Amino acid sequence: MMYLSEEKETLIRYDELDKCWYFESNVRKHINKILKLESYFETITKEVEGGKIISVSAKLSDLDNYSVHPFVRIKRKLSQSEKTRLTRHFQSENSQKCPENRTKFKTINIQ
């Protein structure tokens, strides 16, 4: 059964006894993120409906190689000039690393 908006949630839980993190989500954005990193997890259980994954549960036990930072952080707010400066910085940094890509970059407006 598809989940209603008020039923959607993502849970991230650390188990001290198992020394591992458990992730459960039926939020599309979080499902995609977990599936993108699928190889990091020891196990992943997928709930499929109509050919679409509507929920996932995952266990991360390799804490020597992976970490989880679920705590609140202050969001960095940038002025338009700071956004432009950072865009140019990353473009020039990338073009120095990959000279063949120099002409492929376009200025983008970061909101």
Backbone as XML, in Angstrom:
<?xml version="1.0"?>
<chain id="A" units="angstrom">
  <residue number="1" name="MET">
    <atom name="N" x="0.843" y="-1.172" z="0.000"/>
    <atom name="CA" x="0.000" y="0.000" z="0.000"/>
    <atom name="C" x="0.894" y="1.242" z="0.000"/>
  </residue>
  <residue number="2" name="MET">
    <atom name="N" x="0.620" y="2.158" z="-0.890"/>
    <atom name="CA" x="1.369" y="3.415" z="-0.927"/>
    <atom name="C" x="1.111" y="4.175" z="0.375"/>
  </residue>
  <residue number="3" name="TYR">
    <atom name="N" x="2.113" y="4.910" z="0.809"/>
    <atom name="CA" x="1.991" y="5.648" z="2.055"/>
    <atom name="C" x="1.430" y="7.043" z="1.808"/>
  </residue>
  <residue number="4" name="LEU">
    <atom name="N" x="0.534" y="7.483" z="2.668"/>
    <atom name="CA" x="0.012" y="8.848" z="2.609"/>
    <atom name="C" x="1.075" y="9.797" z="3.145"/>
  </residue>
  <residue number="5" name="SER">
    <atom name="N" x="0.975" y="11.072" z="2.776"/>
    <atom name="CA" x="1.970" y="12.063" z="3.213"/>
    <atom name="C" x="2.143" y="12.081" z="4.727"/>
  </residue>
  <residue number="6" name="GLU">
    <atom name="N" x="1.034" y="11.986" z="5.457"/>
    <atom name="CA" x="1.129" y="12.041" z="6.922"/>
    <atom name="C" x="1.719" y="10.763" z="7.521"/>
  </residue>
  <residue number="7" name="GLU">
    <atom name="N" x="1.850" y="9.715" z="6.726"/>
    <atom name="CA" x="2.437" y="8.460" z="7.192"/>
    <atom name="C" x="3.924" y="8.341" z="6.865"/>
  </residue>
  <residue number="8" name="LYS">
    <atom name="N" x="4.434" y="9.234" z="6.050"/>
    <atom name="CA" x="5.826" y="9.124" z="5.608"/>
    <atom name="C" x="6.782" y="9.581" z="6.698"/>
  </residue>
  <residue number="9" name="GLU">
    <atom name="N" x="7.856" y="8.797" z="6.858"/>
    <atom name="CA" x="8.859" y="9.139" z="7.863"/>
    <atom name="C" x="10.164" y="8.422" z="7.555"/>
  </residue>
  <residue number="10" name="THR">
    <atom name="N" x="11.227" y="8.954" z="8.123"/>
    <atom name="CA" x="12.541" y="8.326" z="8.048"/>
    <atom name="C" x="13.059" y="8.203" z="9.468"/>
  </residue>
  <residue number="11" name="LEU">
    <atom name="N" x="13.486" y="7.012" z="9.829"/>
    <atom name="CA" x="14.031" y="6.764" z="11.162"/>
    <atom name="C" x="15.480" y="6.318" z="11.024"/>
  </residue>
  <residue number="12" name="ILE">
    <atom name="N" x="16.344" y="6.928" z="11.818"/>
    <atom name="CA" x="17.748" y="6.524" z="11.875"/>
    <atom name="C" x="18.032" y="6.222" z="13.338"/>
  </residue>
  <residue number="13" name="ARG">
    <atom name="N" x="18.457" y="4.999" z="13.608"/>
    <atom name="CA" x="18.606" y="4.544" z="14.989"/>
    <atom name="C" x="19.955" y="3.858" z="15.163"/>
  </residue>
  <residue number="14" name="TYR">
    <atom name="N" x="20.619" y="4.175" z="16.272"/>
    <atom name="CA" x="21.875" y="3.501" z="16.604"/>
    <atom name="C" x="21.612" y="2.480" z="17.698"/>
  </residue>
  <residue number="15" name="ASP">
    <atom name="N" x="22.094" y="1.273" z="17.508"/>
    <atom name="CA" x="21.946" y="0.213" z="18.499"/>
    <atom name="C" x="23.298" y="-0.013" z="19.163"/>
  </residue>
  <residue number="16" name="GLU">
    <atom name="N" x="23.380" y="0.320" z="20.426"/>
    <atom name="CA" x="24.635" y="0.219" z="21.180"/>
    <atom name="C" x="25.104" y="-1.231" z="21.313"/>
  </residue>
  <residue number="17" name="LEU">
    <atom name="N" x="24.173" y="-2.157" z="21.484"/>
    <atom name="CA" x="24.554" y="-3.566" z="21.633"/>
    <atom name="C" x="25.126" y="-4.139" z="20.338"/>
  </residue>
  <residue number="18" name="ASP">
    <atom name="N" x="24.474" y="-3.855" z="19.222"/>
    <atom name="CA" x="24.940" y="-4.352" z="17.916"/>
    <atom name="C" x="26.070" y="-3.508" z="17.338"/>
  </residue>
  <residue number="19" name="LYS">
    <atom name="N" x="26.229" y="-2.292" z="17.853"/>
    <atom name="CA" x="27.215" y="-1.332" z="17.320"/>
    <atom name="C" x="26.981" y="-1.101" z="15.822"/>
  </residue>
  <residue number="20" name="CYS">
    <atom name="N" x="25.721" y="-0.787" z="15.492"/>
    <atom name="CA" x="25.396" y="-0.503" z="14.095"/>
    <atom name="C" x="24.221" y="0.476" z="14.012"/>
  </residue>
  <residue number="21" name="TRP">
    <atom name="N" x="24.068" y="1.061" z="12.833"/>
    <atom name="CA" x="22.992" y="2.006" z="12.551"/>
    <atom name="C" x="21.907" y="1.302" z="11.748"/>
  </residue>
  <residue number="22" name="TYR">
    <atom name="N" x="20.657" y="1.625" z="12.060"/>
    <atom name="CA" x="19.514" y="1.108" z="11.319"/>
    <atom name="C" x="18.776" y="2.280" z="10.676"/>
  </residue>
  <residue number="23" name="PHE">
    <atom name="N" x="18.454" y="2.140" z="9.407"/>
    <atom name="CA" x="17.727" y="3.158" z="8.658"/>
    <atom name="C" x="16.414" y="2.550" z="8.182"/>
  </residue>
  <residue number="24" name="GLU">
    <atom name="N" x="15.333" y="3.290" z="8.341"/>
    <atom name="CA" x="14.034" y="2.880" z="7.808"/>
    <atom name="C" x="13.400" y="4.114" z="7.196"/>
  </residue>
  <residue number="25" name="SER">
    <atom name="N" x="12.918" y="3.991" z="5.971"/>
    <atom name="CA" x="12.315" y="5.152" z="5.328"/>
    <atom name="C" x="11.279" y="4.759" z="4.296"/>
  </residue>
  <residue number="26" name="ASN">
    <atom name="N" x="10.233" y="5.585" z="4.224"/>
    <atom name="CA" x="9.273" y="5.497" z="3.130"/>
    <atom name="C" x="9.141" y="6.871" z="2.464"/>
  </residue>
  <residue number="27" name="VAL">
    <atom name="N" x="10.165" y="7.705" z="2.640"/>
    <atom name="CA" x="10.243" y="9.025" z="2.008"/>
    <atom name="C" x="11.089" y="8.872" z="0.742"/>
  </residue>
  <residue number="28" name="ARG">
    <atom name="N" x="10.532" y="9.211" z="-0.408"/>
    <atom name="CA" x="11.181" y="8.975" z="-1.702"/>
    <atom name="C" x="12.616" y="9.484" z="-1.751"/>
  </residue>
  <residue number="29" name="LYS">
    <atom name="N" x="12.857" y="10.714" z="-1.311"/>
    <atom name="CA" x="14.201" y="11.304" z="-1.357"/>
    <atom name="C" x="15.197" y="10.462" z="-0.548"/>
  </residue>
  <residue number="30" name="HIS">
    <atom name="N" x="14.774" y="9.988" z="0.607"/>
    <atom name="CA" x="15.650" y="9.204" z="1.473"/>
    <atom name="C" x="15.827" y="7.774" z="0.947"/>
  </residue>
  <residue number="31" name="ILE">
    <atom name="N" x="14.781" y="7.227" z="0.356"/>
    <atom name="CA" x="14.896" y="5.902" z="-0.268"/>
    <atom name="C" x="15.953" y="5.955" z="-1.369"/>
  </residue>
  <residue number="32" name="ASN">
    <atom name="N" x="15.875" y="6.983" z="-2.209"/>
    <atom name="CA" x="16.848" y="7.128" z="-3.302"/>
    <atom name="C" x="18.267" y="7.240" z="-2.770"/>
  </residue>
  <residue number="33" name="LYS">
    <atom name="N" x="18.442" y="8.007" z="-1.696"/>
    <atom name="CA" x="19.772" y="8.192" z="-1.103"/>
    <atom name="C" x="20.310" y="6.859" z="-0.580"/>
  </residue>
  <residue number="34" name="ILE">
    <atom name="N" x="19.484" y="6.120" z="0.134"/>
    <atom name="CA" x="19.903" y="4.824" z="0.683"/>
    <atom name="C" x="20.247" y="3.852" z="-0.448"/>
  </residue>
  <residue number="35" name="LEU">
    <atom name="N" x="19.421" y="3.814" z="-1.478"/>
    <atom name="CA" x="19.674" y="2.900" z="-2.602"/>
    <atom name="C" x="20.926" y="3.290" z="-3.376"/>
  </residue>
  <residue number="36" name="LYS">
    <atom name="N" x="21.202" y="4.574" z="-3.443"/>
    <atom name="CA" x="22.407" y="5.056" z="-4.126"/>
    <atom name="C" x="23.665" y="4.559" z="-3.401"/>
  </residue>
  <residue number="37" name="LEU">
    <atom name="N" x="23.562" y="4.404" z="-2.082"/>
    <atom name="CA" x="24.685" y="3.968" z="-1.250"/>
    <atom name="C" x="24.538" y="2.499" z="-0.835"/>
  </residue>
  <residue number="38" name="GLU">
    <atom name="N" x="23.793" y="1.747" z="-1.603"/>
    <atom name="CA" x="23.425" y="0.372" z="-1.241"/>
    <atom name="C" x="24.613" y="-0.509" z="-0.866"/>
  </residue>
  <residue number="39" name="SER">
    <atom name="N" x="25.732" y="-0.346" z="-1.523"/>
    <atom name="CA" x="26.895" y="-1.201" z="-1.251"/>
    <atom name="C" x="27.500" y="-0.955" z="0.137"/>
  </residue>
  <residue number="40" name="TYR">
    <atom name="N" x="27.155" y="0.156" z="0.777"/>
    <atom name="CA" x="27.689" y="0.471" z="2.105"/>
    <atom name="C" x="27.031" y="-0.371" z="3.199"/>
  </residue>
  <residue number="41" name="PHE">
    <atom name="N" x="25.820" y="-0.835" z="2.945"/>
    <atom name="CA" x="25.018" y="-1.482" z="3.975"/>
    <atom name="C" x="25.208" y="-2.996" z="3.986"/>
  </residue>
  <residue number="42" name="GLU">
    <atom name="N" x="25.142" y="-3.545" z="5.191"/>
    <atom name="CA" x="25.222" y="-5.000" z="5.354"/>
    <atom name="C" x="23.972" y="-5.660" z="4.781"/>
  </residue>
  <residue number="43" name="THR">
    <atom name="N" x="22.815" y="-5.095" z="5.104"/>
    <atom name="CA" x="21.554" y="-5.622" z="4.577"/>
    <atom name="C" x="20.638" y="-4.471" z="4.175"/>
  </residue>
  <residue number="44" name="ILE">
    <atom name="N" x="19.832" y="-4.714" z="3.159"/>
    <atom name="CA" x="18.779" y="-3.774" z="2.759"/>
    <atom name="C" x="17.542" y="-4.600" z="2.434"/>
  </residue>
  <residue number="45" name="THR">
    <atom name="N" x="16.421" y="-4.203" z="3.024"/>
    <atom name="CA" x="15.144" y="-4.834" z="2.735"/>
    <atom name="C" x="14.285" y="-3.801" z="2.018"/>
  </residue>
  <residue number="46" name="LYS">
    <atom name="N" x="13.718" y="-4.192" z="0.884"/>
    <atom name="CA" x="12.920" y="-3.270" z="0.075"/>
    <atom name="C" x="11.469" y="-3.729" z="0.051"/>
  </residue>
  <residue number="47" name="GLU">
    <atom name="N" x="10.557" y="-2.785" z="0.226"/>
    <atom name="CA" x="9.129" y="-3.065" z="0.072"/>
    <atom name="C" x="8.731" y="-2.538" z="-1.306"/>
  </residue>
  <residue number="48" name="VAL">
    <atom name="N" x="8.264" y="-3.431" z="-2.158"/>
    <atom name="CA" x="7.943" y="-3.074" z="-3.545"/>
    <atom name="C" x="6.438" y="-3.176" z="-3.766"/>
  </residue>
  <residue number="49" name="GLU">
    <atom name="N" x="5.901" y="-2.173" z="-4.461"/>
    <atom name="CA" x="4.483" y="-2.188" z="-4.831"/>
    <atom name="C" x="4.347" y="-1.649" z="-6.245"/>
  </residue>
  <residue number="50" name="GLY">
    <atom name="N" x="3.721" y="-2.391" z="-7.093"/>
    <atom name="CA" x="3.539" y="-1.952" z="-8.475"/>
    <atom name="C" x="4.847" y="-1.701" z="-9.199"/>
  </residue>
  <residue number="51" name="GLY">
    <atom name="N" x="5.879" y="-2.463" z="-8.856"/>
    <atom name="CA" x="7.179" y="-2.305" z="-9.496"/>
    <atom name="C" x="8.013" y="-1.163" z="-8.947"/>
  </residue>
  <residue number="52" name="LYS">
    <atom name="N" x="7.501" y="-0.449" z="-7.944"/>
    <atom name="CA" x="8.239" y="0.670" z="-7.346"/>
    <atom name="C" x="8.591" y="0.354" z="-5.899"/>
  </residue>
  <residue number="53" name="ILE">
    <atom name="N" x="9.772" y="0.770" z="-5.497"/>
    <atom name="CA" x="10.185" y="0.600" z="-4.104"/>
    <atom name="C" x="9.522" y="1.709" z="-3.296"/>
  </residue>
  <residue number="54" name="ILE">
    <atom name="N" x="8.707" y="1.320" z="-2.317"/>
    <atom name="CA" x="7.984" y="2.321" z="-1.531"/>
    <atom name="C" x="8.525" y="2.448" z="-0.108"/>
  </residue>
  <residue number="55" name="SER">
    <atom name="N" x="9.435" y="1.546" z="0.278"/>
    <atom name="CA" x="9.992" y="1.585" z="1.625"/>
    <atom name="C" x="11.289" y="0.775" z="1.655"/>
  </residue>
  <residue number="56" name="VAL">
    <atom name="N" x="12.238" y="1.220" z="2.476"/>
    <atom name="CA" x="13.480" y="0.462" z="2.657"/>
    <atom name="C" x="13.854" y="0.406" z="4.131"/>
  </residue>
  <residue number="57" name="SER">
    <atom name="N" x="14.534" y="-0.668" z="4.492"/>
    <atom name="CA" x="15.157" y="-0.821" z="5.809"/>
    <atom name="C" x="16.588" y="-1.258" z="5.538"/>
  </residue>
  <residue number="58" name="ALA">
    <atom name="N" x="17.541" y="-0.631" z="6.224"/>
    <atom name="CA" x="18.948" y="-0.949" z="5.973"/>
    <atom name="C" x="19.722" y="-0.985" z="7.281"/>
  </residue>
  <residue number="59" name="LYS">
    <atom name="N" x="20.791" y="-1.796" z="7.282"/>
    <atom name="CA" x="21.652" y="-1.930" z="8.458"/>
    <atom name="C" x="23.082" y="-1.593" z="8.050"/>
  </residue>
  <residue number="60" name="LEU">
    <atom name="N" x="23.676" y="-0.625" z="8.755"/>
    <atom name="CA" x="25.066" y="-0.234" z="8.517"/>
    <atom name="C" x="25.889" y="-0.678" z="9.718"/>
  </residue>
  <residue number="61" name="SER">
    <atom name="N" x="26.752" y="-1.674" z="9.509"/>
    <atom name="CA" x="27.544" y="-2.189" z="10.627"/>
    <atom name="C" x="29.040" y="-1.954" z="10.458"/>
  </residue>
  <residue number="62" name="ASP">
    <atom name="N" x="29.482" y="-1.542" z="9.281"/>
    <atom name="CA" x="30.907" y="-1.299" z="9.025"/>
    <atom name="C" x="31.267" y="0.128" z="9.457"/>
  </residue>
  <residue number="63" name="LEU">
    <atom name="N" x="31.351" y="0.333" z="10.768"/>
    <atom name="CA" x="31.608" y="1.676" z="11.295"/>
    <atom name="C" x="33.084" y="2.052" z="11.248"/>
  </residue>
  <residue number="64" name="ASP">
    <atom name="N" x="33.945" y="1.122" z="10.855"/>
    <atom name="CA" x="35.358" y="1.449" z="10.655"/>
    <atom name="C" x="35.549" y="2.248" z="9.371"/>
  </residue>
  <residue number="65" name="ASN">
    <atom name="N" x="34.685" y="2.013" z="8.391"/>
    <atom name="CA" x="34.819" y="2.678" z="7.094"/>
    <atom name="C" x="33.747" y="3.724" z="6.810"/>
  </residue>
  <residue number="66" name="TYR">
    <atom name="N" x="32.637" y="3.698" z="7.552"/>
    <atom name="CA" x="31.535" y="4.628" z="7.305"/>
    <atom name="C" x="31.085" y="5.270" z="8.609"/>
  </residue>
  <residue number="67" name="SER">
    <atom name="N" x="30.605" y="6.502" z="8.512"/>
    <atom name="CA" x="30.073" y="7.185" z="9.689"/>
    <atom name="C" x="28.725" y="7.799" z="9.342"/>
  </residue>
  <residue number="68" name="VAL">
    <atom name="N" x="27.957" y="8.121" z="10.359"/>
    <atom name="CA" x="26.632" y="8.716" z="10.195"/>
    <atom name="C" x="26.599" y="9.975" z="11.046"/>
  </residue>
  <residue number="69" name="HIS">
    <atom name="N" x="26.098" y="11.058" z="10.459"/>
    <atom name="CA" x="26.001" y="12.333" z="11.179"/>
    <atom name="C" x="24.566" y="12.844" z="11.113"/>
  </residue>
  <residue number="70" name="PRO">
    <atom name="N" x="23.681" y="12.279" z="11.926"/>
    <atom name="CA" x="22.274" y="12.677" z="11.829"/>
    <atom name="C" x="21.892" y="13.896" z="12.667"/>
  </residue>
  <residue number="71" name="PHE">
    <atom name="N" x="22.853" y="14.580" z="13.266"/>
    <atom name="CA" x="22.500" y="15.671" z="14.158"/>
    <atom name="C" x="22.301" y="16.984" z="13.423"/>
  </residue>
  <residue number="72" name="VAL">
    <atom name="N" x="21.561" y="17.871" z="14.035"/>
    <atom name="CA" x="21.208" y="19.160" z="13.440"/>
    <atom name="C" x="22.436" y="20.046" z="13.317"/>
  </residue>
  <residue number="73" name="ARG">
    <atom name="N" x="22.550" y="20.691" z="12.174"/>
    <atom name="CA" x="23.609" y="21.672" z="11.948"/>
    <atom name="C" x="22.973" y="22.959" z="11.460"/>
  </residue>
  <residue number="74" name="ILE">
    <atom name="N" x="23.626" y="24.069" z="11.722"/>
    <atom name="CA" x="23.149" y="25.350" z="11.228"/>
    <atom name="C" x="23.382" y="25.395" z="9.728"/>
  </residue>
  <residue number="75" name="LYS">
    <atom name="N" x="22.356" y="25.762" z="8.985"/>
    <atom name="CA" x="22.455" y="25.827" z="7.534"/>
    <atom name="C" x="23.216" y="27.086" z="7.138"/>
  </residue>
  <residue number="76" name="ARG">
    <atom name="N" x="24.166" y="26.911" z="6.261"/>
    <atom name="CA" x="24.981" y="28.034" z="5.806"/>
    <atom name="C" x="24.173" y="28.872" z="4.822"/>
  </residue>
  <residue number="77" name="LYS">
    <atom name="N" x="24.074" y="30.172" z="5.096"/>
    <atom name="CA" x="23.347" y="31.074" z="4.217"/>
    <atom name="C" x="24.351" y="31.918" z="3.449"/>
  </residue>
  <residue number="78" name="LEU">
    <atom name="N" x="24.224" y="31.922" z="2.130"/>
    <atom name="CA" x="25.153" y="32.648" z="1.276"/>
    <atom name="C" x="24.438" y="33.778" z="0.551"/>
  </residue>
  <residue number="79" name="SER">
    <atom name="N" x="25.135" y="34.891" z="0.414"/>
    <atom name="CA" x="24.607" y="35.980" z="-0.406"/>
    <atom name="C" x="24.791" y="35.589" z="-1.871"/>
  </residue>
  <residue number="80" name="GLN">
    <atom name="N" x="24.158" y="36.333" z="-2.764"/>
    <atom name="CA" x="24.288" y="36.033" z="-4.193"/>
    <atom name="C" x="25.736" y="36.165" z="-4.647"/>
  </residue>
  <residue number="81" name="SER">
    <atom name="N" x="26.459" y="37.160" z="-4.118"/>
    <atom name="CA" x="27.862" y="37.340" z="-4.521"/>
    <atom name="C" x="28.730" y="36.182" z="-4.019"/>
  </residue>
  <residue number="82" name="GLU">
    <atom name="N" x="28.441" y="35.668" z="-2.821"/>
    <atom name="CA" x="29.187" y="34.512" z="-2.306"/>
    <atom name="C" x="28.911" y="33.266" z="-3.155"/>
  </residue>
  <residue number="83" name="LYS">
    <atom name="N" x="27.655" y="33.087" z="-3.563"/>
    <atom name="CA" x="27.299" y="31.947" z="-4.416"/>
    <atom name="C" x="28.037" y="32.022" z="-5.744"/>
  </residue>
  <residue number="84" name="THR">
    <atom name="N" x="28.072" y="33.220" z="-6.327"/>
    <atom name="CA" x="28.758" y="33.420" z="-7.605"/>
    <atom name="C" x="30.248" y="33.149" z="-7.456"/>
  </residue>
  <residue number="85" name="ARG">
    <atom name="N" x="30.838" y="33.668" z="-6.378"/>
    <atom name="CA" x="32.266" y="33.468" z="-6.134"/>
    <atom name="C" x="32.586" y="31.980" z="-5.980"/>
  </residue>
  <residue number="86" name="LEU">
    <atom name="N" x="31.783" y="31.258" z="-5.211"/>
    <atom name="CA" x="32.010" y="29.821" z="-5.021"/>
    <atom name="C" x="31.830" y="29.042" z="-6.328"/>
  </residue>
  <residue number="87" name="THR">
    <atom name="N" x="30.845" y="29.423" z="-7.111"/>
    <atom name="CA" x="30.628" y="28.765" z="-8.403"/>
    <atom name="C" x="31.858" y="28.920" z="-9.277"/>
  </residue>
  <residue number="88" name="ARG">
    <atom name="N" x="32.375" y="30.138" z="-9.358"/>
    <atom name="CA" x="33.571" y="30.394" z="-10.174"/>
    <atom name="C" x="34.778" y="29.635" z="-9.626"/>
  </residue>
  <residue number="89" name="HIS">
    <atom name="N" x="34.895" y="29.608" z="-8.301"/>
    <atom name="CA" x="36.014" y="28.905" z="-7.669"/>
    <atom name="C" x="36.004" y="27.420" z="-8.043"/>
  </residue>
  <residue number="90" name="PHE">
    <atom name="N" x="34.844" y="26.777" z="-7.906"/>
    <atom name="CA" x="34.756" y="25.351" z="-8.203"/>
    <atom name="C" x="34.926" y="25.072" z="-9.692"/>
  </residue>
  <residue number="91" name="GLN">
    <atom name="N" x="34.452" y="25.992" z="-10.525"/>
    <atom name="CA" x="34.636" y="25.818" z="-11.970"/>
    <atom name="C" x="36.115" y="25.868" z="-12.321"/>
  </residue>
  <residue number="92" name="SER">
    <atom name="N" x="36.828" y="26.851" z="-11.773"/>
    <atom name="CA" x="38.255" y="26.974" z="-12.102"/>
    <atom name="C" x="39.047" y="25.814" z="-11.502"/>
  </residue>
  <residue number="93" name="GLU">
    <atom name="N" x="38.669" y="25.391" z="-10.313"/>
    <atom name="CA" x="39.334" y="24.247" z="-9.675"/>
    <atom name="C" x="39.131" y="22.982" z="-10.509"/>
  </residue>
  <residue number="94" name="ASN">
    <atom name="N" x="37.923" y="22.783" z="-10.995"/>
    <atom name="CA" x="37.615" y="21.614" z="-11.821"/>
    <atom name="C" x="38.323" y="21.666" z="-13.159"/>
  </residue>
  <residue number="95" name="SER">
    <atom name="N" x="38.383" y="22.834" z="-13.765"/>
    <atom name="CA" x="39.018" y="22.931" z="-15.080"/>
    <atom name="C" x="40.524" y="22.720" z="-14.982"/>
  </residue>
  <residue number="96" name="GLN">
    <atom name="N" x="41.119" y="23.047" z="-13.830"/>
    <atom name="CA" x="42.547" y="22.795" z="-13.637"/>
    <atom name="C" x="42.808" y="21.301" z="-13.491"/>
  </residue>
  <residue number="97" name="LYS">
    <atom name="N" x="41.890" y="20.595" z="-12.841"/>
    <atom name="CA" x="42.044" y="19.148" z="-12.663"/>
    <atom name="C" x="41.779" y="18.403" z="-13.968"/>
  </residue>
  <residue number="98" name="CYS">
    <atom name="N" x="40.814" y="18.886" z="-14.739"/>
    <atom name="CA" x="40.411" y="18.221" z="-15.985"/>
    <atom name="C" x="40.400" y="19.246" z="-17.114"/>
  </residue>
  <residue number="99" name="PRO">
    <atom name="N" x="41.533" y="19.536" z="-17.715"/>
    <atom name="CA" x="41.592" y="20.564" z="-18.757"/>
    <atom name="C" x="40.646" y="20.314" z="-19.929"/>
  </residue>
  <residue number="100" name="GLU">
    <atom name="N" x="40.338" y="19.054" z="-20.223"/>
    <atom name="CA" x="39.450" y="18.768" z="-21.350"/>
    <atom name="C" x="38.019" y="19.224" z="-21.086"/>
  </residue>
  <residue number="101" name="ASN">
    <atom name="N" x="37.672" y="19.490" z="-19.808"/>
    <atom name="CA" x="36.312" y="19.903" z="-19.456"/>
    <atom name="C" x="36.156" y="21.414" z="-19.343"/>
  </residue>
  <residue number="102" name="ARG">
    <atom name="N" x="37.166" y="22.179" z="-19.630"/>
    <atom name="CA" x="37.109" y="23.629" z="-19.441"/>
    <atom name="C" x="35.926" y="24.281" z="-20.132"/>
  </residue>
  <residue number="103" name="THR">
    <atom name="N" x="35.646" y="23.908" z="-21.330"/>
    <atom name="CA" x="34.584" y="24.576" z="-22.080"/>
    <atom name="C" x="33.198" y="24.030" z="-21.757"/>
  </residue>
  <residue number="104" name="LYS">
    <atom name="N" x="33.106" y="22.979" z="-20.988"/>
    <atom name="CA" x="31.815" y="22.365" z="-20.694"/>
    <atom name="C" x="31.077" y="23.035" z="-19.538"/>
  </residue>
  <residue number="105" name="PHE">
    <atom name="N" x="31.753" y="23.897" z="-18.774"/>
    <atom name="CA" x="31.118" y="24.512" z="-17.621"/>
    <atom name="C" x="30.314" y="25.732" z="-18.023"/>
  </residue>
  <residue number="106" name="LYS">
    <atom name="N" x="29.175" y="25.891" z="-17.386"/>
    <atom name="CA" x="28.343" y="27.065" z="-17.583"/>
    <atom name="C" x="28.097" y="27.673" z="-16.216"/>
  </residue>
  <residue number="107" name="THR">
    <atom name="N" x="27.896" y="28.976" z="-16.173"/>
    <atom name="CA" x="27.561" y="29.624" z="-14.917"/>
    <atom name="C" x="26.136" y="29.242" z="-14.560"/>
  </residue>
  <residue number="108" name="ILE">
    <atom name="N" x="25.952" y="28.817" z="-13.324"/>
    <atom name="CA" x="24.618" y="28.430" z="-12.885"/>
    <atom name="C" x="24.182" y="29.342" z="-11.758"/>
  </residue>
  <residue number="109" name="ASN">
    <atom name="N" x="22.899" y="29.505" z="-11.621"/>
    <atom name="CA" x="22.346" y="30.328" z="-10.560"/>
    <atom name="C" x="21.956" y="29.408" z="-9.415"/>
  </residue>
  <residue number="110" name="ILE">
    <atom name="N" x="22.651" y="29.507" z="-8.296"/>
    <atom name="CA" x="22.390" y="28.658" z="-7.137"/>
    <atom name="C" x="21.383" y="29.365" z="-6.247"/>
  </residue>
  <residue number="111" name="GLN">
    <atom name="N" x="20.281" y="28.691" z="-5.990"/>
    <atom name="CA" x="19.232" y="29.288" z="-5.155"/>
    <atom name="C" x="19.418" y="28.913" z="-3.715"/>
  </residue>
</chain>
